[in-house]
Amino acid sequence: MRYELSDYEWTAIKPMLPNKPRGVRRVNDRRVLNGIFWVLRSGAPWRDLPENYGPHTTCYNRFGGGGLASGTGSWMHWRPVMTRRCR
């Protein structure tokens, strides 16, 4: 789709994402990132995120704080990169 990560981009990003095997199973990271890109590129509010990207609250939380800052902190490194990619 228009705003989604290519296989090449996903292959580069995937190893840098948090990998927490215990606790609640993580939502598909690629789907969530594609949802974040959709919002950033479209300019639409989070609540208008299409359902195929999962719950808008999950995408918002991952981009906006706790989910992106958790684990190794690698998400916080990617936040500026994701924002630049979408301009």
N, C-alpha and C positions, 0 to 999 in steps of 0.2 A: 504494500500500500504506500501511499504518498509519503507519510512521515515516519515510516518504520525503518528499523535498523536493517542494513543488508547483512547477509551471512558473513561477509568479511568483517564488518564492524562488530558484529556480535562475537565472532571468534576472538577479536582483539580485546573486547571488554570483559567477557565472561570470566576469565581467570582472576580478574581483579575484584570481583564481587565477593561479599561476605559469604562464607560457606559454613553455616551453623547447622550441623546435623541433628542436634537434640532440640527438644521443645516442639512448638507448633510448626508444622510444615510450611515453608515459605511459598508464597504465591509465585507463579512463573515470572522470573525476573525480566526476561525479554519482553513479555507482554506488558509488564508494568512500565518498563523504560519506553516502550513504544507509546504507551498512553501518556506518559510525561511529555514526550516529544510532540504528540498530537496537540496537547494543550498549549505548549510553548509556541508551536508553529501556527496554530489556528487562532490563537488569542481568545479562545472560548473559555468560559468559566469551567472550573473543575466539574461542577455538577452536570455539565453538558457532554462529558466524556462518553463516547459510544460504549455500549455494554461489552463489546468484544475485547476491550482492554481491561476488563475487570471492574471492581468497585472504584468509583472516583475517589473515595476516601483512602483507599490503599495507595493509589498513585500520588495523591496529595500528601499523605503522611510520609511516603518514601522520599519525595522531593523536598518537602518542607521542613524536615527536621529529623525526628527520631529514627526512622528507618534508614535514612541516608547516612546518619552519623553513627550508626551502631556498628558493632563488629570491629573490624580493623581500622575503621576510619577512611577506607578507600572510597566510600560513597561521597564523602565531602570533597575529595580530590576531583571527582567526576562532575560535581554540580556546576562549576564554572565552565567545564568543557561542554556539557550538555547545553548550557545556556548559549554559549558562543555558536555551537553547531546550529542552533535554531534561529539565529538572526539572519 
